[in-house]
């Protein structure tokens, strides 16, 4: 397409082509020849164009974006209402699919790779009609973009249509006077060209060299005057070219031989656009290509004119490439020195940190802690004055992440002198906590072996304390859990080997530092209990006073810490666990203290507890705890001053006084478990023991008085169960009565001496009670009876034969 004048028009004004054979002007002869239909259509265009242009004047950036979105919706509405002229002028309307569908008839479907000969006349006519409509658009830019958008449709008309249109559209862009507008037009044409004809590289190169010819306009009076009017300086204006140039370069470099790149660079240098073009080259081409020629690029950067496009932006682009690909090893130190000479001289903190943040990764990747320490020190030096770091937290965070990503040995990391002072720049609490979390996550992930390194411990204690101190009344539970997880991960990794006293001292210090996070306190209690057991294991056979004193210190630590916890079942389970540990270490009085504390805590158990944000009944959890407690009480020896089975008696009193749910049978299930415990205690030798702890079977040796007390407790508990069964003799509770009665029967069968006449008769009565109202499960009853008959054949079990005869199965009619 020809241009009327050779000189480029001023910024913001577009030179329209007046030699387009399809262009309809307002000359008298053309006007008189128009049909009324054409006149009407042009008037519609004029009216809509004028309104649209006025609407987009004096809009803010966000208003402009919103308006474009409105026009996008208007396009859909206009097309749906058959207002095709309006739709065409609003936004690009792709018609390829529509024309493609016209080529298919009832006999065949057009293949994806078709030739113009495969298309029918209707499709060709429609396609031509679209191009004629586009040619009637008088403004250059709309005409260019709409024609470029349907460039693919040339495939319906001619095999060479696309290859002929691309050069013409490239020349059409020469009519755009604004160099910034023109470069984005070229970028769009390159995009379309790569989509429809990626093999046609000539138009890509032509667009690039045309841009070089127009680039000199930037420094001309017209552009400079417009920048002054708009209040835009050159350093802010030039980077606007980068996205378009990056895209053009990416299109050129796609499957292109590497020799193409130096040619383009040399040509760019000759035309005076080196800085901007170098930046685009480094942004568009493969990182490996840039990295292997790093010194060549540094040489070109040093020769660049710094006006308009600062060198530090070029070094930043180079650094981004070197983070992805490695330069030659022999050049690495020289590259860092050349880059840092420029970076460290930057006065503007934002310019400095944006560039330094990129090169930190290069430094960490290829050098030792000495060079990293130098870089961190330089960052502190630049960002501390006037508290400039407050405006650069994202970049500072990236620096920390890059450092810890390359230093997995935390003894080396924390020996970097300026690392912790670098953390001090994070004055905003939320940011500081995020950085600390990032460090702790890296430590937990990469530090595999336990440590006692004082450098690591002191640094991480400081970091964990920072996270802990951020917790307040407004902190979300998920955040608390995350912080506790990270701190616990650190605590688990600390080990002083056999220096148990030093280990306990660490736990004591940690308790004082992390007292506001309950999961951390729980972890510390478990750790101290493990420490006590480890001491017992290591010192086995060497029960010195010092060892005993240390174990008692561990026990005291747990006893003091548990009451500070809020969770009721957390406290109950820790009292039980810590009591077991004390018992295993022959600390009998301390074990009693733990068990008494647990018993005294049972009445405080609420009816409902919070489980993962939901309120749930607590009885099942209490039942589980008490069953575990009963298992431990079997081996706990009686205190000589508190009478026989004093702990069991105290626990039974608490269970009796506890307010249970009205429709619950949990209390009776617990009483049944107590019967199992008392039955085990009546054995001559208990089922299990703790080493070096004399349980009641050893203390009493089957003493008749002890057995008598045990039997009295059994009778008391059984009376409570039978009383409860009487309360269930109601229509709505008969099913429960059957289940509880059968459960009680099974307990007597498993743990009782059925040679006792009273017990034998009680079991028969319970059997009948379970079936009395037809509520029992017949299959269960049958299997139970079969089990009794099978057991009766074992030695000393003849009495079960008689029992089986007294247990009829109820038939249902």
C-alpha positions in Angstrom: 0.0 0.0 0.0 1.4 3.4 -1.0 1.8 6.4 1.2 1.1 10.0 0.2 4.0 11.5 1.9 7.5 10.1 2.8 7.8 11.9 6.1 6.2 10.2 9.1 3.3 12.1 10.5 3.3 13.6 14.1 2.7 11.4 17.2 -0.9 10.5 17.7 -2.0 11.3 14.1 -2.4 8.6 11.5 -1.6 9.1 7.8 -4.4 7.5 5.9 -3.9 5.9 2.5 -5.8 7.6 -0.3 -4.7 5.1 -3.0 -6.5 2.1 -1.8 -8.8 1.0 -4.6 -11.4 -0.1 -2.1 -11.3 3.1 0.0 -14.5 5.2 -0.4 -13.9 8.9 0.2 -16.2 11.9 0.2 -15.2 13.3 -3.1 -18.1 14.7 -5.2 -17.8 12.1 -8.0 -17.7 9.2 -5.6 -20.6 10.6 -3.6 -22.8 11.0 -6.6 -22.1 7.5 -7.7 -23.0 5.9 -4.4 -26.2 4.0 -4.1 -28.6 4.9 -1.4 -27.8 1.7 0.5 -24.0 2.5 0.5 -24.8 6.1 1.6 -26.9 4.7 4.5 -24.2 2.3 5.6 -21.5 4.9 5.6 -23.7 7.2 7.6 -24.1 4.4 10.1 -20.3 4.1 10.3 -19.8 7.8 10.7 -22.4 8.1 13.5 -21.0 5.1 15.3 -17.4 6.1 14.9 -17.9 9.6 16.1 -19.7 8.4 19.2 -17.2 5.7 20.0 -14.2 8.1 19.7 -15.9 10.6 22.0 -16.7 7.9 24.5 -13.1 6.9 24.8 -11.7 10.4 25.3 -10.5 11.5 28.8 -11.0 8.1 30.4 -8.8 6.7 33.1 -7.0 3.4 32.5 -9.6 1.4 34.5 -12.5 3.2 32.8 -10.9 2.4 29.4 -10.7 -1.3 30.3 -14.2 -1.3 31.6 -15.4 0.4 28.4 -13.6 -2.3 26.3 -15.4 -5.0 28.2 -18.7 -3.2 27.6 -18.0 -3.1 23.9 -17.1 -6.8 23.9 -20.6 -7.5 25.2 -22.1 -5.1 22.7 -20.4 -7.0 20.0 -22.2 -10.2 21.0 -25.5 -8.4 21.3 -25.1 -6.6 18.0 -24.2 -9.8 16.1 -27.1 -11.6 17.6 -29.5 -8.8 16.4 -28.0 -8.8 12.9 -26.3 -5.4 13.3 -23.2 -6.6 11.4 -21.8 -3.1 10.6 -21.9 -2.2 14.3 -20.4 -5.5 15.3 -17.6 -5.1 12.8 -16.7 -1.6 14.2 -16.8 -2.6 17.8 -14.2 -5.4 17.8 -12.8 -8.2 15.6 -15.3 -10.6 14.3 -13.9 -13.9 13.4 -15.7 -15.4 10.5 -13.4 -18.3 9.5 -15.6 -21.0 11.1 -18.7 -19.6 9.5 -17.2 -19.7 6.0 -15.6 -23.1 6.6 -19.0 -24.5 7.5 -20.4 -23.1 4.2 -17.9 -25.3 2.3 -19.4 -28.5 3.5 -22.5 -29.9 1.8 -24.5 -33.0 2.3 -22.1 -35.2 0.4 -18.7 -34.3 1.9 -16.9 -32.5 4.7 -14.1 -30.1 3.9 -10.7 -31.4 5.2 -8.6 -29.4 7.6 -5.9 -29.0 5.0 -7.9 -27.9 2.0 -7.1 -25.8 -1.1 -9.2 -23.0 -2.7 -10.4 -25.5 -5.3 -12.3 -27.4 -2.5 -14.4 -24.4 -1.6 -17.7 -23.6 -3.2 -18.8 -20.3 -4.7 -21.0 -19.4 -1.7 -18.0 -19.5 0.6 -15.8 -17.6 -1.7 -18.5 -14.9 -2.3 -19.0 -14.5 1.5 -15.3 -14.3 2.1 -14.9 -11.6 -0.6 -17.8 -9.8 0.9 -16.0 -9.6 4.2 -12.9 -8.2 2.6 -14.9 -5.6 0.7 -16.6 -4.6 3.9 -13.2 -4.2 5.6 -11.8 -2.2 2.7 -14.6 0.3 3.2 -13.3 1.2 6.6 -11.6 4.6 6.0 -9.4 4.7 9.2 -6.1 3.0 8.8 -5.8 1.3 12.2 -9.2 -0.3 12.4 -8.9 -1.4 8.8 -5.5 -3.0 9.5 -6.5 -4.8 12.6 -9.8 -6.2 11.2 -8.1 -7.4 8.0 -5.2 -8.9 10.0 -7.7 -10.7 12.3 -9.3 -12.6 9.4 -6.1 -13.1 7.4 -6.6 -16.8 7.6 -9.7 -16.5 5.4 -7.5 -15.9 2.4 -7.1 -19.6 2.2 -10.6 -19.8 0.8 -9.7 -17.5 -2.1 -6.1 -18.3 -3.2 -3.1 -20.4 -2.4 -0.9 -17.4 -2.3 -3.4 -15.1 -0.6 -1.7 -15.1 2.8 1.8 -14.7 1.4 0.6 -11.7 -0.7 -1.4 -10.1 2.1 1.4 -10.2 4.8 3.8 -7.9 2.9 0.9 -5.6 2.0 -0.2 -5.4 5.7 3.4 -4.9 6.7 3.6 -1.9 4.4 0.3 -0.6 5.6 1.7 -0.2 9.1 4.2 2.3 7.7 1.3 4.7 7.5 0.9 4.8 11.3 2.8 7.8 12.6 3.0 7.0 16.2 6.1 4.6 16.6 4.6 3.1 19.8 1.3 2.3 18.1 3.0 1.0 15.1 5.3 -1.4 17.0 2.2 -3.0 18.6 0.6 -3.3 15.3 3.7 -5.1 14.0 3.6 -7.4 17.0 0.0 -8.3 16.3 0.7 -8.9 12.6 3.7 -11.2 13.6 1.3 -13.0 16.0 -1.3 -13.6 13.3 1.4 -14.5 10.8 2.9 -17.1 13.1 -0.6 -18.6 13.6 -1.6 -18.9 10.0 1.7 -19.2 8.1 4.7 -19.8 10.5 6.9 -20.7 7.6 6.7 -17.2 6.1 9.7 -15.6 7.9 10.3 -12.8 5.5 7.4 -10.7 6.8 8.7 -11.1 10.3 12.2 -9.8 9.4 10.6 -7.0 7.4 8.5 -5.9 10.4 11.6 -5.9 12.5 13.7 -3.8 10.1 10.8 -1.4 9.5 10.7 -0.8 13.3 14.4 0.0 13.3 13.7 2.7 10.6 11.0 4.2 12.7 12.8 3.9 16.0 14.8 7.1 15.3 11.5 9.0 15.6 11.6 8.5 19.4 14.4 11.1 19.7 12.8 13.5 17.2 11.2 16.7 18.1 7.6 15.6 17.5 7.7 12.6 19.9 9.8 14.5 22.5 7.3 17.4 22.4 4.4 15.1 22.9 6.2 13.4 25.9 6.6 16.8 27.5 2.9 17.6 27.0 1.9 14.3 28.4 4.3 14.6 31.4 6.1 11.4 30.5 9.9 11.1 30.7 11.9 8.9 28.3 13.0 6.2 30.9 9.3 5.6 31.6 8.3 5.7 27.9 10.9 3.4 26.4 10.0 0.3 28.4 6.5 0.5 26.8 8.1 -0.9 23.7 9.5 -4.0 25.4 6.4 -6.3 25.3 5.9 -5.7 21.6 9.5 -6.1 20.8 9.8 -9.2 22.9 7.0 -10.8 20.9 8.5 -9.8 17.6 11.8 -11.3 18.6 10.2 -14.5 19.9 8.5 -14.9 16.5 11.8 -14.3 14.7 13.7 -16.7 16.9 11.2 -19.5 16.6 13.1 -22.4 14.9 15.5 -19.8 13.5 19.2 -20.5 13.1 21.3 -18.9 15.8 23.3 -16.9 13.2 20.2 -14.8 12.7 20.6 -13.3 16.2 24.0 -11.7 15.8 23.0 -10.2 12.5 20.0 -8.6 14.0 22.1 -7.3 16.9 24.7 -5.7 14.6 22.1 -4.1 12.5 20.4 -2.8 15.6 23.6 -1.3 16.9 24.2 0.5 13.6 20.7 2.1 13.9 21.2 3.4 17.4 18.5 1.4 19.2 20.9 -0.9 21.0 19.6 -0.7 24.6 16.0 -1.4 24.0 16.7 -4.0 21.4 19.3 -5.8 23.5 16.7 -6.0 26.3 14.2 -7.5 23.9 16.8 -10.0 22.6 17.6 -11.1 26.1 14.0 -11.4 27.0 12.9 -13.3 23.9 15.7 -15.7 23.1 16.6 -18.9 24.9 18.4 -18.5 28.2 21.1 -21.0 27.1 21.9 -18.9 24.0 22.2 -15.8 26.2 24.2 -17.5 28.9 26.9 -18.9 26.6 27.5 -15.4 25.2 27.2 -13.5 28.5 30.5 -11.6 28.1 29.5 -10.6 24.6 26.3 -9.2 25.9 28.1 -7.4 28.7 30.3 -5.8 26.2 27.4 -4.5 24.2 25.6 -3.3 27.4 28.7 -1.3 28.4 28.7 0.4 25.0 25.1 1.3 25.2 23.9 4.9 25.4 22.3 5.0 28.9 19.8 7.8 28.1 16.2 6.6 28.0 16.9 3.0 28.8 19.2 2.5 31.9 21.9 -0.1 31.8 20.7 -1.6 35.1 17.6 -2.9 33.3 19.8 -4.6 30.8 21.8 -6.2 33.5 18.5 -7.3 35.1 17.4 -9.0 31.9 20.8 -10.7 31.7 20.5 -11.8 35.3 17.1 -13.4 34.6 18.7 -15.5 31.9 21.7 -16.5 34.0 19.2 -17.7 36.7 17.9 -20.2 34.1 21.1 -21.2 32.4 24.8 -21.4 33.4 27.4 -19.3 31.7 30.9 -20.7 31.0 32.6 -21.4 34.4 35.7 -19.3 33.5 33.5 -16.2 33.0 31.3 -16.5 36.1 33.3 -14.3 38.5 34.0 -11.6 35.9 30.2 -11.5 35.0 29.3 -11.0 38.6 31.9 -8.2 39.0 30.8 -6.4 35.9 27.2 -6.6 36.8 27.6 -5.6 40.5 29.8 -2.6 39.5 26.6 -1.2 37.8 24.1 -2.4 40.4 25.9 -1.1 43.5 26.1 2.5 42.0 22.4 2.8 41.7 21.0 5.5 43.9 17.3 4.8 43.6 16.4 2.1 46.1 13.7 0.6 43.9 16.0 0.4 40.8 18.6 -1.1 43.0 16.5 -3.8 44.7 14.8 -4.8 41.4 18.2 -5.5 39.9 19.9 -6.9 43.0 17.1 -9.4 43.7 17.8 -11.1 40.3 21.5 -11.3 40.7 21.3 -12.8 44.2 20.2 -16.1 42.7 23.2 -16.1 40.3 25.5 -15.4 43.3 24.0 -18.2 45.4 24.1 -20.7 42.6 27.8 -20.3 41.6 29.6 -18.9 44.6 30.3 -19.5 48.3 28.9 -17.9 51.4 31.6 -15.2 51.3 30.2 -13.7 48.0 26.7 -14.2 49.2 27.5 -12.3 52.5 29.0 -9.5 50.4 25.9 -9.2 48.3 23.6 -9.3 51.4 25.7 -6.6 53.1 25.4 -4.4 50.0 21.6 -4.8 50.0 21.5 -3.8 53.7 23.6 -0.8 52.9 21.4 0.4 50.1 18.0 -0.4 51.7 18.5 0.7 55.3 18.8 4.5 54.8 15.4 6.3 55.1 13.9 2.8 55.7 13.7 2.2 52.0 13.2 -1.5 52.8 9.6 -0.8 53.8 8.7 -0.3 50.1 10.5 -3.4 48.9 9.3 -6.3 51.0 8.4 -8.5 48.1 11.9 -8.2 46.6 13.5 -8.8 49.9 11.4 -11.9 50.5 12.5 -13.2 47.1 16.1 -12.7 48.1 15.6 -14.8 51.3 13.8 -17.5 49.3 16.6 -17.7 46.8 19.3 -17.9 49.5 17.6 -20.7 51.4 16.8 -22.5 48.2 20.6 -22.9 47.5 21.9 -23.3 51.1 20.5 -26.5 52.5 23.3 -26.7 55.1 21.9 -24.5 57.8 25.1 -24.4 59.7 26.6 -22.7 56.6 23.6 -20.5 56.1 23.6 -19.1 59.6 27.3 -18.6 59.6 26.7 -16.0 56.8 27.4 -12.9 58.9 24.8 -10.7 57.3 21.9 -13.2 57.1 20.3 -12.4 60.4 20.9 -8.7 60.1 19.2 -9.0 56.7 16.1 -10.5 58.5 16.0 -7.4 60.7 14.9 -5.3 57.7 11.5 -7.1 57.8 9.9 -4.7 60.3 6.3 -5.3 59.3 5.2 -8.2 61.5 3.1 -10.1 58.9 5.9 -10.0 56.4 8.5 -11.0 59.0 6.4 -14.0 60.1 6.0 -15.1 56.5 9.8 -15.0 56.0 10.3 -17.0 59.2 7.8 -19.6 58.1 9.7 -19.8 54.8 13.0 -20.5 56.6 11.4 -23.1 58.9 9.8 -24.9 56.0 13.1 -25.1 54.3 14.8 -26.4 57.5 12.2 -29.1 58.0 12.4 -30.2 54.3 16.2 -30.2 53.9 17.7 -30.8 57.3 17.6 -34.6 57.7 19.9 -35.2 60.7 19.3 -34.2 64.4 21.4 -31.2 65.4 22.9 -29.6 68.4 24.9 -27.0 66.5 24.6 -23.8 68.7 24.7 -21.6 65.6 21.6 -23.3 64.2 19.8 -23.6 67.6 20.3 -19.9 68.5 19.2 -18.7 65.0 16.1 -21.0 64.8 15.1 -20.3 68.3 15.0 -16.6 67.4 13.1 -17.3 64.3 10.6 -19.6 66.0 10.2 -17.0 68.8 9.3 -14.4 66.2 6.6 -16.7 64.8 5.2 -17.5 68.3 5.1 -13.9 69.4 2.9 -13.0 66.4 0.0 -15.1 67.9 -2.8 -13.0 69.4 -6.5 -13.2 70.0 -7.3 -12.6 66.4 -5.0 -15.3 65.0 -6.9 -17.9 63.0 -6.7 -21.5 64.2 -5.2 -22.7 60.9 -2.4 -20.2 61.3 -1.8 -21.4 64.8 -1.6 -25.0 63.6 0.8 -24.0 60.9 3.1 -22.1 63.3 3.0 -25.0 65.8 3.8 -27.5 63.1 6.9 -25.6 62.1 8.1 -25.0 65.6 7.5 -28.7 66.5 9.4 -29.7 63.4 12.4 -27.7 64.8 12.0 -29.2 68.3 12.0 -32.7 67.0 15.3 -32.1 65.2 17.2 -31.0 68.3 19.2 -33.7 70.0 22.2 -33.5 72.4 22.8 -37.2 72.3 23.5 -38.6 75.8 23.8 -35.2 77.3 20.3 -35.6 78.8 20.6 -32.6 81.1 21.3 -30.3 78.2 18.4 -31.7 76.3 16.1 -31.1 79.2 17.4 -27.5 79.6 16.5 -27.0 75.9 13.0 -28.2 76.5 12.7 -25.9 79.6 13.8 -22.9 77.5 11.4 -23.8 74.7 8.5 -24.0 77.1 9.1 -20.5 78.3 9.4 -19.2 74.7 6.4 -21.0 73.1 3.9 -21.0 75.9 1.0 -19.6 73.8 0.9 -22.5 71.3 -0.7 -25.5 72.9 0.4 -28.1 70.3 4.0 -27.0 71.0 3.6 -27.6 74.7 2.1 -31.0 74.0 5.0 -31.8 71.8 7.4 -30.7 74.6 5.7 -33.0 77.1 5.9 -36.0 74.8 9.6 -35.2 74.1 10.4 -35.0 77.8 8.6 -38.3 78.4 10.6 -39.9 75.7 13.7 -38.4 77.2 12.9 -40.0 80.6 12.4 -43.4 78.9 15.6 -43.0 76.9 17.5 -42.2 80.1 16.0 -45.4 81.7 17.1 -47.4 78.7 20.6 -46.0 78.5 21.2 -46.1 82.3 19.7 -49.6 82.7 21.5 -51.3 85.6 23.0 -48.0 86.7 20.4 -46.5 89.0 22.5 -43.8 90.5 21.0 -41.0 92.5 21.8 -38.6 89.7 19.9 -40.6 87.2 16.9 -40.9 89.5 17.0 -37.2 90.2 17.0 -36.4 86.5 14.0 -38.7 85.8 12.2 -37.0 88.6 13.0 -33.6 87.0 11.5 -34.8 83.7 8.4 -36.0 85.6 8.1 -32.7 87.4 8.4 -30.8 84.1 5.4 -32.7 82.7 3.4 -32.3 85.9 3.9 -28.5 85.9 3.2 -28.1 82.2 0.0 -30.1 81.8 -2.3 -27.8 83.8 -1.5 -24.9 81.4 -3.2 -26.7 78.5 -6.7 -25.9 77.5 -7.9 -29.1 76.0 -9.6 -31.3 78.6 -8.9 -34.6 76.9 -5.4 -33.4 76.0 -4.7 -33.0 79.7 -6.4 -36.3 80.6 -4.3 -38.3 78.1 -1.1 -36.5 79.1 -1.7 -37.2 82.8 -2.2 -40.8 81.9 0.8 -41.0 79.6 3.1 -39.2 82.0 1.9 -41.4 84.9 2.8 -44.5 82.8 6.3 -43.0 82.2 6.7 -42.3 85.9 5.6 -45.8 86.7 8.0 -47.3 84.2 10.9 -45.3 85.9 9.9 -46.6 89.4 8.7 -43.1 90.4 5.6 -44.5 92.2 4.6 -41.5 94.2 4.9 -39.3 91.1 2.8 -41.8 89.2 0.1 -41.7 91.8 0.1 -37.9 91.6 -0.5 -38.0 87.8 -3.3 -40.6 88.2 -5.0 -38.6 91.0 -4.8 -35.5 88.9 -6.5 -37.3 86.0 -9.3 -38.6 88.3 -9.9 -35.2 89.7 -10.2 -33.8 86.2 -12.9 -36.2 85.0 -15.8 -34.2 86.6 -14.7 -31.2 84.5 -15.3 -33.0 81.2 -18.1 -31.1 79.4 -21.1 -32.8 77.7 -20.0 -31.4 74.3 -16.5 -30.7 73.0 -15.2 -28.9 69.9 -13.8 -31.3 67.3 -12.4 -29.6 64.2 -14.8 -26.8 64.6 -17.9 -28.9 65.3 -19.5 -29.6 68.7 -19.8 -33.3 69.4 -20.8 -35.4 72.5 -17.9 -36.1 74.7 -19.0 -39.5 76.2 -17.4 -41.7 73.6 -14.0 -39.9 74.2 -14.4 -40.2 77.9 -15.2 -43.9 77.5 -12.0 -44.4 75.5 -9.9 -42.6 78.0 -11.3 -44.5 81.0 -10.8 -47.9 79.3 -7.1 -47.0 78.8 -6.9 -45.8 82.4 -8.3 -49.1 83.7 -5.7 -51.0 81.7 -3.0 -49.0 83.5 -4.6 -49.3 87.0 -4.2 -53.1 86.8 -0.4 -52.8 87.4 -0.4 -49.8 89.7 0.5 -50.9 93.2 -1.6 -49.7 96.1 -0.1 -47.0 98.3 0.5 -48.4 101.8 -1.2 -45.4 103.5 -4.4 -45.2 101.3 -5.9 -48.7 101.6 -6.8 -51.4 99.1 -7.5 -50.3 95.5 -7.7 -46.7 96.5 -7.3 -45.3 93.0 -10.0 -47.6 91.7 -12.4 -46.5 94.5 -11.7 -42.8 93.8 -12.4 -43.3 90.1 -15.6 -45.2 90.7 -16.8 -42.4 93.0 -16.1 -39.9 90.2 -17.9 -42.0 87.6 -20.9 -42.4 90.0 -21.2 -38.6 90.5 -20.7 -37.6 86.9 -23.8 -36.4 85.1 -24.4 -38.7 82.2 -26.8 -38.2 79.3 -30.4 -39.3 80.1 -30.6 -41.7 77.1 -27.1 -43.0 77.3 -25.7 -46.3 78.5 -22.1 -45.3 78.5 -22.0 -45.3 82.3 -23.0 -49.0 82.3 -20.4 -49.8 79.7 -17.8 -48.2 81.9 -19.0 -50.2 84.8 -18.7 -53.3 82.7 -15.1 -52.4 82.0 -14.5 -51.9 85.7 -15.7 -55.5 86.2 -13.2 -56.7 83.7 -10.5 -54.8 85.6 -11.6 -56.3 89.0 -11.7 -59.8 87.4 -8.1 -59.4 86.2 -7.1 -58.2 89.7 -8.5 -61.3 91.3 -6.0 -63.5 89.3 -3.1 -65.0 91.2 -0.7 -63.6 88.6 -1.6 -60.5 86.5 -1.6 -60.6 82.7 1.3 -58.1 82.4 3.7 -56.2 84.6 6.3 -53.4 84.5 9.9 -54.3 85.0 11.0 -53.6 88.6 7.6 -52.6 89.7 5.7 -54.9 92.1 2.0 -54.8 91.3 -0.7 -55.9 93.7 -0.4 -59.6 92.8 3.1 -59.5 94.2 2.2 -57.2 97.1 -0.8 -59.2 98.3 0.1 -62.6 97.1 -3.6 -63.7 96.7 -4.4 -62.5 100.3 -8.0 -63.3 101.2 -8.7 -59.8 102.6 -7.6 -58.3 99.3 -9.8 -60.8 97.4 -12.7 -60.0 99.7 -12.4 -56.3 99.0 -12.2 -57.0 95.4 -15.4 -59.0 95.5 -17.2 -56.3 97.4 -16.4 -53.8 94.7 -17.6 -56.3 92.1 -20.9 -56.7 93.9 -21.3 -52.9 94.2 -20.6 -52.4 90.5 -23.0 -55.3 89.5 -25.7 -53.8 91.6 -25.4 -50.5 89.7 -25.7 -52.3 86.4 -28.8 -54.3 87.5 -30.4 -51.1 88.8 -29.9 -49.5 85.4 -31.4 -52.4 83.7 -34.6 -52.0 85.8 -34.9 -48.4 84.6 -34.9 -49.6 81.0 -38.1 -51.6 81.5 -40.1 -49.2 79.4 -41.5 -49.7 76.0 -39.2 -47.1 74.4 -36.1 -48.5 76.1 -36.7 -52.3 75.7 -34.2 -52.5 72.8 -31.5 -50.9 75.0 -32.4 -53.2 77.8 -31.9 -56.2 75.6 -28.5 -55.0 74.4 -27.2 -54.0 77.8 -28.4 -57.3 79.3 -26.7 -59.3 76.6 -23.5 -57.3 77.0 -23.5 -57.9 80.8 -24.1 -61.6 80.1 -21.1 -61.8 77.8 -18.9 -60.1 80.4 -19.9 -62.6 83.0 -19.3 -65.4 80.6 -15.8 -64.1 79.7 -14.6 -63.0 83.1 -16.8 -64.6 85.8 -16.6 -68.0 87.6 -19.9 -69.6 86.5 -19.4 -72.4 89.0 -20.7 -69.9 91.5 -24.4 -70.6 91.8 -25.4 -66.9 92.2 -23.4 -65.8 89.2 -24.7 -68.8 87.2 -28.3 -67.9 88.0 -27.7 -64.2 87.2 -26.3 -65.1 83.8 -29.4 -67.2 83.1 -31.7 -64.4 84.1 -29.8 -62.0 81.8 -30.2 -64.4 78.9 -33.9 -64.5 79.4 -34.0 -60.7 79.8 -32.2 -60.2 76.5 -34.9 -62.2 74.7 -37.9 -61.3 76.8 -39.5 -58.7 74.5 -38.3 -60.1 71.2 -35.7 -57.4 70.8 -32.6 -59.7 70.7 -30.9 -60.5 67.4 -31.6 -64.2 66.8 -28.3 -64.8 64.9 -26.3 -63.3 67.7 -28.0 -65.4 70.3 -27.5 -68.6 68.3 -23.8 -67.9 67.9 -23.4 -67.1 71.6 -25.0 -70.4 72.5 -22.8 -72.3 70.1 -19.8 -70.7 71.6 -20.9 -71.8 75.1 -21.4 -75.4 74.0 -18.0 -75.3 72.3 -16.2 -74.1 75.4 -18.0 -76.6 77.6 -16.0 -79.4 75.9 -12.7 -77.9 77.1 -11.1 -79.3 80.4 -12.6 -78.0 83.6 -15.5 -76.4 81.7 -18.2 -79.1 82.3 -20.3 -76.6 84.2 -21.0 -74.8 81.0 -22.8 -77.8 79.6 -25.5 -77.5 82.3 -25.6 -73.7 81.7 -26.2 -74.2 78.0 -29.2 -76.4 78.8 -30.7 -73.6 80.7 -30.4 -71.1 77.9 -33.2 -71.6 75.5 -33.6 -69.7 72.2 -36.8 -67.8 71.9 -38.8 -68.6 68.7 -40.7 -66.0 66.8 -44.1 -66.6 65.2 
